[in-house]
Amino acid sequence: MKGTIIFLLLAQVSWAGPFQQRGLFEFLLDDEASGISPEEQFPILTDEVQPMGPVCPFRCQCHLRVVQCSDLGLDKVPKDLPPDTTLLDLQNNKIAKINDGDFKNLKNLHTLILVNNKINTITPGAFTPLVKLERLYLSKNLLKELPSKMPKTLQELRVHENEITKVMKSVFNGLNQMIVIELGTNPLKSSGIENGAFQGMKKLSYLRIADTNITTIPRDLPPSLTELHLDGNKITRVDAASLKGLNNLAKLGLGFNSISAVENGSLANTPHLRELHLNNNKLIKVPGGLAEHKYIQVVYLHNNNISAVGSNDFCPPGYNTKKASYSGVSLFSNPVQYWEIQPSTFRCVYVRSAIQLGNFK
């Protein structure tokens, strides 16, 4: 009896043998031999059998409530986006229109990236479901006007490199949480920016309207601004009214314009200014009022037509009356000869290396 049992065990071990990988076709043959149909082995999803939880759109990548659908050649917004999405990246595609319902159920979305598409139309209710949206990136598209009915929660809007020609006050009405607006590289003219277009935004800190066709500084800007970038435009002069009320402005960029004069008293309206960029303009003298500024530290005046620099153009007459010393002053590529400038001119400069004079060529 014992010998019979040992023989049976040896026979079973020799029959089992090592595991060998088999193809899917062989498994199907086994199922067919066992009487199990392919439909039973791999059931077709019907109305009664639905996938559990949100499904990531085809070819997109989803991880930790971030849905990335960039660089896929999409011509429209994917359907059935996961409702818990907080960041949706659709940049570098071929989307031409944003429709009502494209973002339905995305009540938790904080950031929407639509950069570098072909968007020329956004329907009025397209952003209505986005009740928590904070950042909207629409740069490098074909928009001719700013989207209407933007979420009241919006804090950052970037729409540079489009075809926008008008900025109306009604577009920004009620956007009380807005902090950053980028409108550069659009065919904007001064007449296309309504007076007070940005005035209602009490928290607006950063505004950039660079590389456009505006000829004057926009009027009635909000006093909350700390940075104003207007480089690369066609502005011809700076007057006191254009900077009125900008008590918190710390950085003013006016380089690469056609400014020939800064009206006396203009800089007094920006008492906390720390950086002033007036390089690559047509100034014939140092702007008045710098000596009275207590906090200004950086002044770019290179590539102008300044032929003389006075001993009191930058520093107050007395010593130790300036709250912050200069850390950067550029005067190179001006017709003024550096040896004609009195050494006491820069008595309120932190270090001599902060002065860049060079030779006019």
C-alpha positions in Angstrom: 0.0 0.0 0.0 2.8 2.4 0.9 4.6 1.7 -2.3 1.5 2.4 -4.3 1.1 5.9 -2.7 4.8 6.8 -3.4 4.4 5.8 -7.1 1.3 8.0 -7.5 3.1 11.0 -5.9 6.1 10.6 -8.2 3.9 10.4 -11.2 2.0 13.6 -10.2 5.3 15.6 -9.7 6.8 14.5 -13.0 3.5 15.5 -14.8 3.4 19.0 -13.2 6.9 20.1 -14.5 8.2 23.7 -14.4 5.9 26.7 -15.2 6.0 27.8 -18.9 4.6 31.1 -20.2 1.7 30.5 -22.6 0.1 32.9 -25.1 -3.4 34.4 -24.9 -4.4 32.1 -27.8 -3.6 29.0 -25.8 -5.7 30.2 -22.9 -8.6 30.8 -25.2 -8.3 27.3 -26.5 -8.4 26.0 -22.9 -11.5 28.0 -22.3 -13.1 26.6 -25.5 -12.3 23.1 -24.4 -13.7 23.6 -21.0 -17.0 25.0 -22.4 -16.5 28.6 -21.2 -17.4 31.1 -24.0 -15.3 34.3 -24.6 -18.3 36.4 -23.6 -18.3 34.8 -20.2 -14.5 35.0 -19.8 -14.4 38.7 -20.9 -17.9 40.2 -20.5 -18.9 43.2 -22.6 -19.7 46.3 -20.6 -23.4 47.1 -20.8 -25.7 49.6 -19.1 -25.8 47.3 -16.2 -21.9 47.0 -15.9 -20.2 50.4 -15.5 -16.6 51.2 -14.6 -16.1 52.3 -11.0 -15.0 55.9 -10.3 -13.8 58.7 -12.7 -12.0 57.7 -15.8 -8.9 59.5 -17.2 -9.6 60.8 -20.7 -8.0 58.8 -23.5 -4.2 59.6 -24.0 -4.2 62.0 -21.0 -2.4 61.4 -17.8 -4.1 61.7 -14.4 -2.5 61.8 -11.1 -3.4 63.3 -7.7 -6.3 65.4 -9.2 -4.0 66.7 -12.0 -5.2 66.0 -15.5 -2.5 66.5 -18.2 -3.6 66.5 -21.8 -1.0 68.7 -23.4 0.8 68.1 -26.7 -1.8 65.6 -28.0 -3.1 67.5 -31.1 -6.6 67.8 -29.5 -9.1 69.9 -31.4 -11.6 70.2 -28.5 -11.8 69.8 -24.8 -12.0 66.1 -23.8 -15.3 64.8 -22.5 -16.1 63.3 -19.0 -13.2 64.9 -17.2 -12.8 63.6 -13.6 -15.0 65.9 -11.3 -12.3 66.1 -8.6 -9.8 67.7 -11.0 -7.9 70.7 -9.5 -5.5 71.4 -12.4 -6.3 70.8 -16.1 -3.4 71.2 -18.6 -4.5 71.5 -22.2 -1.6 73.5 -23.6 0.0 73.0 -27.0 -3.0 71.5 -28.8 -5.3 72.7 -31.6 -8.4 73.7 -29.7 -10.2 76.5 -31.5 -13.4 77.0 -29.4 -14.3 76.7 -25.8 -18.0 75.9 -25.4 -20.6 75.9 -22.7 -20.4 72.6 -20.9 -16.8 71.8 -21.7 -15.9 72.2 -18.0 -19.2 71.0 -16.5 -18.9 69.4 -13.0 -15.4 70.8 -12.5 -16.4 72.6 -9.3 -13.0 72.0 -7.7 -10.8 73.2 -10.6 -8.2 75.8 -9.4 -5.9 76.1 -12.5 -6.8 75.9 -16.2 -4.0 76.0 -18.8 -5.0 76.6 -22.4 -1.7 78.2 -23.6 -0.7 77.8 -27.3 -3.9 76.6 -28.9 -5.9 78.1 -31.7 -8.7 79.5 -29.5 -10.6 82.3 -31.2 -14.0 81.9 -29.5 -15.1 81.4 -25.8 -18.8 81.2 -25.3 -20.2 83.4 -22.5 -21.1 80.5 -20.1 -18.0 78.4 -20.7 -16.3 79.3 -17.4 -19.6 79.5 -15.3 -19.2 76.0 -13.7 -15.6 76.9 -12.4 -16.7 78.3 -9.1 -13.2 77.9 -7.5 -11.0 78.8 -10.5 -8.0 80.9 -9.4 -5.6 80.8 -12.4 -6.5 81.1 -16.1 -3.8 80.9 -18.7 -4.9 81.8 -22.3 -1.7 83.1 -23.7 -0.6 82.4 -27.3 -4.1 82.0 -28.9 -6.2 83.9 -31.4 -8.6 85.7 -29.1 -9.8 89.2 -30.2 -11.5 90.0 -26.9 -11.2 89.1 -23.3 -13.5 86.3 -22.1 -16.7 87.5 -20.4 -18.2 86.1 -17.2 -14.9 85.1 -15.7 -15.2 83.4 -12.2 -15.2 85.9 -9.3 -12.6 83.7 -7.6 -10.0 84.4 -10.3 -6.6 85.7 -9.0 -4.3 85.4 -12.0 -5.1 86.0 -15.7 -2.5 85.7 -18.5 -3.7 86.5 -22.0 -0.5 87.7 -23.7 0.3 87.0 -27.4 -3.3 87.1 -28.6 -5.2 89.6 -30.9 -7.0 91.6 -28.3 -7.7 95.2 -29.3 -10.1 96.3 -26.4 -10.0 96.2 -22.7 -13.3 97.2 -21.2 -14.2 98.0 -17.6 -17.2 95.7 -17.7 -14.9 92.6 -18.3 -13.2 93.0 -14.9 -16.2 94.2 -13.0 -16.6 92.2 -9.8 -13.2 90.4 -10.0 -12.2 91.6 -6.6 -9.7 88.8 -6.0 -7.6 89.5 -9.0 -3.8 89.9 -8.3 -2.0 89.4 -11.6 -3.0 90.4 -15.1 -0.7 89.8 -18.2 -1.9 91.5 -21.4 1.4 91.9 -23.3 2.0 91.4 -27.0 -1.5 92.3 -28.2 -2.4 94.9 -30.8 -3.8 97.2 -28.2 -3.9 101.0 -28.6 -4.5 103.6 -25.9 -7.9 104.2 -27.3 -8.8 100.5 -26.8 -8.2 100.6 -23.0 -11.2 102.2 -21.3 -10.4 104.7 -18.5 -10.6 102.9 -15.2 -10.7 99.5 -16.8 -8.6 98.1 -13.9 -9.8 100.4 -11.1 -12.3 98.2 -9.5 -9.8 95.4 -8.6 -8.7 96.4 -5.1 -6.1 93.6 -4.8 -4.4 93.9 -8.2 -0.7 94.0 -7.6 0.9 93.1 -10.9 -0.1 94.5 -14.3 1.9 94.0 -17.5 0.9 95.6 -20.8 4.2 95.3 -22.7 4.9 95.2 -26.5 1.7 96.8 -27.6 0.8 100.0 -29.5 -0.3 102.1 -26.5 1.1 105.7 -26.5 0.2 106.8 -23.0 0.1 105.2 -19.5 -3.4 103.9 -18.8 -5.3 106.2 -16.4 -7.0 105.5 -13.1 -4.9 102.5 -12.2 -5.7 100.9 -8.8 -3.6 102.1 -5.9 -2.9 98.5 -4.9 -0.4 98.1 -7.8 3.2 97.2 -6.7 4.5 96.4 -10.2 3.6 98.1 -13.5 5.3 96.9 -16.7 4.8 99.0 -19.8 8.0 98.2 -21.7 8.2 98.0 -25.5 5.3 100.3 -26.3 5.0 103.8 -28.0 4.7 106.0 -24.9 6.1 109.4 -25.6 6.0 111.1 -22.2 5.3 110.6 -18.5 3.0 113.2 -16.8 2.0 113.5 -13.2 -1.6 112.5 -13.8 -0.7 109.1 -15.3 1.0 108.0 -12.0 -1.5 109.7 -9.7 -2.5 107.6 -6.7 0.1 104.8 -7.2 1.4 105.1 -3.6 2.3 101.4 -3.3 4.2 101.1 -6.7 7.6 99.5 -6.1 8.6 98.7 -9.7 7.9 100.7 -12.9 9.0 99.4 -16.3 9.0 101.9 -19.1 12.0 100.7 -21.1 12.0 100.6 -24.9 9.5 103.4 -25.5 9.8 106.8 -27.1 9.8 108.9 -23.9 11.4 112.2 -24.3 10.3 113.8 -21.0 9.3 113.0 -17.5 7.1 115.8 -16.2 8.3 117.4 -12.9 6.3 116.0 -10.0 5.5 112.7 -11.7 7.7 110.6 -9.5 6.3 112.2 -6.4 3.1 110.2 -6.9 5.1 107.0 -6.4 6.7 107.6 -3.0 7.6 103.9 -2.4 9.2 103.3 -5.8 12.3 101.1 -5.7 13.0 100.3 -9.4 12.6 102.7 -12.4 13.4 101.4 -15.9 13.6 104.2 -18.5 16.3 102.6 -20.6 16.1 102.7 -24.4 14.1 105.9 -24.7 14.7 109.5 -25.9 15.4 111.3 -22.7 17.7 114.3 -22.9 18.2 114.7 -19.1 17.9 112.7 -15.8 14.2 112.7 -14.7 13.5 115.2 -12.0 12.5 114.1 -8.5 15.0 111.2 -8.0 16.9 113.1 -5.4 13.8 113.5 -3.3 13.0 109.8 -3.4 13.8 108.1 -0.2 13.5 104.5 -1.3 14.5 104.2 -4.9 17.5 101.9 -5.4 17.7 101.0 -9.1 17.5 103.4 -12.0 18.1 102.3 -15.6 18.8 105.2 -18.0 21.1 103.7 -20.5 20.6 104.1 -24.3 19.1 107.6 -24.1 20.2 111.1 -25.2 21.4 112.4 -21.8 24.3 114.8 -22.4 24.8 116.1 -18.8 24.4 114.9 -15.3 24.1 117.4 -12.4 25.6 116.8 -8.9 22.1 116.7 -7.3 20.3 114.7 -10.0 20.4 111.5 -8.0 21.1 112.3 -4.3 19.7 114.9 -2.0 21.9 117.9 -1.0 22.6 116.7 2.5 24.0 113.3 3.7 22.1 110.5 5.4 18.6 111.8 4.3 18.0 108.9 1.9 16.4 105.8 3.4 17.9 103.4 0.9 21.2 103.7 -1.0 21.4 103.1 -4.8 22.4 99.5 -5.7 22.2 100.0 -9.5 22.4 103.1 -11.8 23.1 102.7 -15.5 24.0 105.6 -17.7 26.0 103.9 -20.5 25.3 104.6 -24.1 24.5 108.2 -23.4 26.4 111.2 -24.9 27.5 112.4 -21.4 31.2 111.9 -20.8 31.9 110.1 -17.6 34.8 112.3 -16.7 32.5 115.3 -16.7 30.4 113.9 -13.9 31.3 115.1 -10.5 32.4 112.4 -8.0 29.9 113.8 -5.4 27.0 113.0 -7.8 26.8 109.5 -6.5 27.4 110.1 -2.9 24.3 108.1 -1.9 25.4 105.0 -3.8 26.0 101.8 -1.9 29.1 100.8 -3.7 31.0 102.3 -6.7 30.5 99.2 -8.7 26.8 99.9 -8.8 27.4 102.8 -11.2 27.6 101.8 -14.9 28.8 104.6 -17.1 30.8 103.3 -20.0 31.5 105.4 -23.1 29.1 106.8 -25.6 29.7 105.4 -29.1 
